[in-house]
Every structure is written in structure tokens, then in C-alpha cells.
Amino acid sequence: METKIITINFKVDEPTINGHIYPKDVFLKALDKRKEIFVENEINMNTVVELSKVIGIVQLEIQEDNTICGPFKKFNTPAWNKIKNIQFEDLRFTTKCFGEFEKDSKIIKYIQLISIGAFIEK
């Protein structure tokens, strides 16, 4: 089976679409706590993994260019069946997490990863 790679829709040390900055060292600490991260078939604001939405797991790493990516292992679940006809290349991925900003800043000083959410960019 071909290995699919998930790439997160932002890079460490660079502003996200909403201006937040995830420093590399902060994100690395979060990754050290979660070797494998569940991937859900949607983005939502829940602070738990919704097992009914899990489509697989990923092992993320930060690359030299600050891209966050890793190999994806698909689970044959009802959640996967809902999106299986979508081309994998059309999916985008982002983090579902919570954390804390530095005072009066958009720089994240702490992050806890919950899961990765898959979405289609419109």
C-alpha cells in the first residue's frame, strides 16, 4: 500500500493565516508528548478526539524548511468511508489543539495537540 504524507497547513516559526506563531521549540515539545496523533475527518472545536470521526493516525515531524508533515496510516472506519471518494491530494490538514499565548502577543508559548483535522479548501 502506498504511504500517504500529511502536511499541516502552516509552518513553525511563521505566522498562520490568523497571525498565530508556533515557535519550533514549543511545537517540538508538543510532538514529544504525542508520537502518534489521531486524524479526524473534519475540523471542530471539541477538546477531545471524537472516535466516530477518526480516519487514521499520523506521526508528525518538523522538516528543515519548518514544514510539519508525516506518514498517514488510514483506518477502515465509517468516518473514512464518508471521505474515501475524495482525492487525498485535495484534503488539507490542520491541528486541533489548545494552548497559551505569550502576554500581549500572538506567539504561542504552550500547546497541547488533540488531533489533526482534515478539510477541503474551498
WOLINTA-V326525 format. One record per residue. PHI is phi in whole degrees, 0 to 359 (* if undefined). PSI is psi as a letter, one per 30 degrees, with the letter a starting at -180 (none if undefined). NEAR is the number of other ideal C-beta (glycine too) atoms within 8 Angstrom. Layout:
BEGIN
phi,psi,near
PHI,PSI,NEAR
PHI,PSI,NEAR
END
This chain:
BEGIN
phi,psi,near
*,k,2
291,k,3
278,k,6
264,k,8
249,k,8
266,k,13
241,k,8
287,k,12
279,g,7
210,l,10
246,l,8
291,l,11
66,g,8
229,k,8
297,k,6
280,a,9
300,f,5
260,g,4
87,f,7
286,k,10
240,k,11
258,j,12
300,k,11
303,e,10
295,e,6
291,e,12
292,e,13
299,e,9
298,e,9
295,e,12
293,e,12
298,f,6
276,f,7
227,j,8
290,e,4
236,k,7
238,k,11
296,k,10
246,k,16
256,l,17
274,g,11
198,l,8
255,k,8
212,l,9
260,g,4
294,k,7
262,g,5
226,l,5
283,k,8
265,j,9
301,f,5
290,f,6
248,g,10
286,k,15
246,f,13
166,a,11
227,l,10
220,k,13
248,j,9
273,k,12
221,l,8
263,k,11
274,l,8
301,e,3
273,g,5
73,g,11
288,k,9
251,j,14
205,l,10
179,l,10
290,k,9
255,k,12
246,j,7
284,k,8
254,k,9
277,i,5
237,l,8
303,e,6
296,e,12
296,e,13
300,f,8
290,f,7
240,g,11
299,f,6
274,f,3
277,k,8
298,k,5
304,e,6
295,f,4
274,f,6
279,k,11
242,l,8
226,k,12
218,l,11
275,k,9
249,j,13
205,l,9
222,l,6
188,a,9
218,k,5
269,l,10
294,l,7
303,k,4
53,h,3
211,l,6
255,g,7
270,k,9
283,k,13
254,f,9
208,k,7
216,k,13
237,j,9
283,k,12
257,e,11
196,a,11
247,k,15
254,k,13
264,k,13
208,l,10
254,k,7
285,k,4
256,none,2
END
